[in-house]
Amino acid sequence: MKRDSKLSNVLHILLHMAEWDGPTTSEGLAEMIRTNPVVVRRVLAGLRERGYVHSEKGHGGGWTLTCNLEKVTLRDVYEAVGSPPLLAIGSRTEAPGCLVEQAVNESLGSALQDAEAALLSRFAEISLADLSQDFHKRFRQRFKQMKRNHEPA
């Protein structure tokens, strides 16, 4: 089963946009995440409606980040992209009168609801600023490592 990477893609885009001065085109963003510009525009439309990004048409136009990274959480972004399914597990529905199926679906459904609630709660604790800080930490570490690898012995 193919995984839905919409949330991951849009977070990737937002963090890159946070590093750039000025607008970026849908084409440029699409190339970065290896997708079609139409997909980028469709995904960013939900973020635009919430005021997280802005778009300008025409020469010199494109997408810009307009939100405070500290105030926007993964849950906010998840909801802005349409709340895609979090878990791929589902229940059987072929024999709704079957008592075994009912027992399985009740327990499975309850456990899945708890898991989704826990995941959404965790998403609400992580801001875009947290992701940006992690990126910058990793960038500094890689830069130090590259510098060490190129120092004369």
C-alpha distance (Angstrom), angle and dihedral (degrees) to the residues before:
residue distance angle dihedral
M1 . . .
K2 3.79 . .
R3 3.79 115.5 .
D4 3.80 121.5 -128.0
S5 3.80 106.8 -117.7
K6 3.81 97.2 176.4
L7 3.82 94.1 112.1
S8 3.79 92.9 45.3
N9 3.82 91.1 48.5
V10 3.79 94.9 49.9
L11 3.82 92.2 46.7
H12 3.81 88.3 50.8
I13 3.80 90.2 51.2
L14 3.81 93.7 46.9
L15 3.79 93.7 50.9
H16 3.78 91.6 50.1
M17 3.80 90.6 47.6
A18 3.81 89.1 52.6
E19 3.81 88.6 61.2
W20 3.81 96.8 50.2
D21 3.76 131.5 81.9
G22 3.76 111.5 -139.1
P23 3.78 134.8 5.3
T24 3.79 126.5 -38.3
T25 3.79 125.1 -153.3
S26 3.77 125.5 -119.3
E27 3.79 87.1 -119.3
G28 3.80 92.2 56.5
L29 3.79 92.6 47.1
A30 3.81 91.3 46.2
E31 3.79 91.8 51.9
M32 3.80 90.2 50.9
I33 3.82 93.2 56.7
R34 3.82 95.2 31.2
T35 3.77 99.4 -116.2
N36 3.80 140.4 109.6
P37 3.84 119.8 -74.6
V38 3.81 89.0 -126.0
V39 3.81 88.9 61.6
V40 3.81 90.2 51.7
R41 3.81 92.5 49.7
R42 3.80 91.6 47.8
V43 3.81 93.2 50.2
L44 3.80 94.7 43.6
A45 3.82 91.8 49.1
G46 3.82 90.1 75.0
L47 3.80 89.9 50.3
R48 3.80 90.9 48.9
E49 3.81 90.5 53.5
R50 3.81 88.6 56.4
G51 3.80 93.1 46.9
Y52 3.82 95.9 -112.8
V53 3.81 94.0 119.8
H54 3.79 136.8 18.5
S55 3.78 130.1 -150.9
E56 3.79 131.6 -154.6
K57 3.78 124.0 -167.9
G58 3.76 125.9 -141.5
H59 3.78 136.7 31.2
G60 3.80 110.4 -10.1
G61 3.78 90.6 12.1
G62 3.76 130.8 121.8
W63 3.78 139.2 112.4
T64 3.79 125.5 -36.0
L65 3.78 131.6 -176.6
T66 3.81 111.8 -115.1
C67 3.80 103.8 171.4
N68 3.78 134.1 92.1
L69 3.82 105.1 -109.5
E70 3.80 91.2 -146.4
K71 3.80 93.0 57.8
V72 3.80 99.7 46.5
T73 3.80 117.7 78.9
L74 3.77 132.9 -165.1
R75 3.80 86.9 -106.5
D76 3.81 90.7 56.0
V77 3.80 90.7 52.1
Y78 3.82 91.8 43.2
E79 3.80 89.8 55.0
A80 3.82 92.3 44.0
V81 3.82 91.1 57.4
G82 3.79 91.5 52.8
S83 3.81 103.2 -89.3
P84 3.81 97.5 -88.5
P85 3.81 116.7 -154.2
L86 3.79 111.5 -74.1
L87 3.79 98.7 -160.8
A88 3.79 129.7 40.6
I89 3.81 95.0 -154.6
G90 3.78 116.5 104.5
S91 3.78 140.4 172.9
R92 3.78 129.7 -105.6
T93 3.79 114.5 -107.6
E94 3.79 100.7 174.8
A95 3.82 95.7 104.6
P96 3.82 109.7 26.9
G97 3.81 91.0 171.8
C98 3.82 92.5 57.4
L99 3.80 110.6 107.7
V100 3.81 91.8 -151.2
E101 3.81 91.0 53.3
Q102 3.80 89.9 47.9
A103 3.81 92.3 51.5
V104 3.81 92.7 46.7
N105 3.81 93.5 45.9
E106 3.80 92.7 48.4
S107 3.80 93.9 52.6
L108 3.77 95.1 38.1
G109 3.80 92.5 46.4
S110 3.77 92.7 50.2
A111 3.80 92.9 48.5
L112 3.81 92.0 47.8
Q113 3.82 91.6 50.0
D114 3.81 89.9 51.7
A115 3.81 91.3 48.6
E116 3.81 92.6 49.5
A117 3.81 91.7 47.7
A118 3.81 90.7 50.9
L119 3.80 92.0 48.0
L120 3.81 93.4 48.5
S121 3.78 89.8 47.7
R122 3.81 89.8 53.4
F123 3.83 90.8 47.0
A124 3.82 87.8 56.1
E125 3.83 89.8 57.3
I126 3.82 95.6 55.3
S127 3.80 118.6 76.7
L128 3.76 128.7 -164.5
A129 3.81 85.5 -113.8
D130 3.83 88.6 60.4
L131 3.80 90.0 54.3
S132 3.80 91.2 45.8
Q133 3.80 91.4 51.2
D134 3.80 90.4 50.2
F135 3.81 90.0 50.3
H136 3.81 91.7 50.8
K137 3.80 91.3 48.4
R138 3.81 90.7 52.0
F139 3.80 90.8 45.7
R140 3.82 92.1 53.2
Q141 3.82 90.9 47.8
R142 3.80 92.4 50.7
F143 3.80 91.4 46.5
K144 3.82 90.8 51.8
Q145 3.80 90.6 48.0
M146 3.81 92.5 49.2
K147 3.79 90.2 48.0
R148 3.84 91.1 51.6
N149 3.81 91.2 48.7
H150 3.79 91.1 54.5
E151 3.81 98.8 45.1
P152 3.79 115.9 111.6
A153 3.79 113.9 -104.9
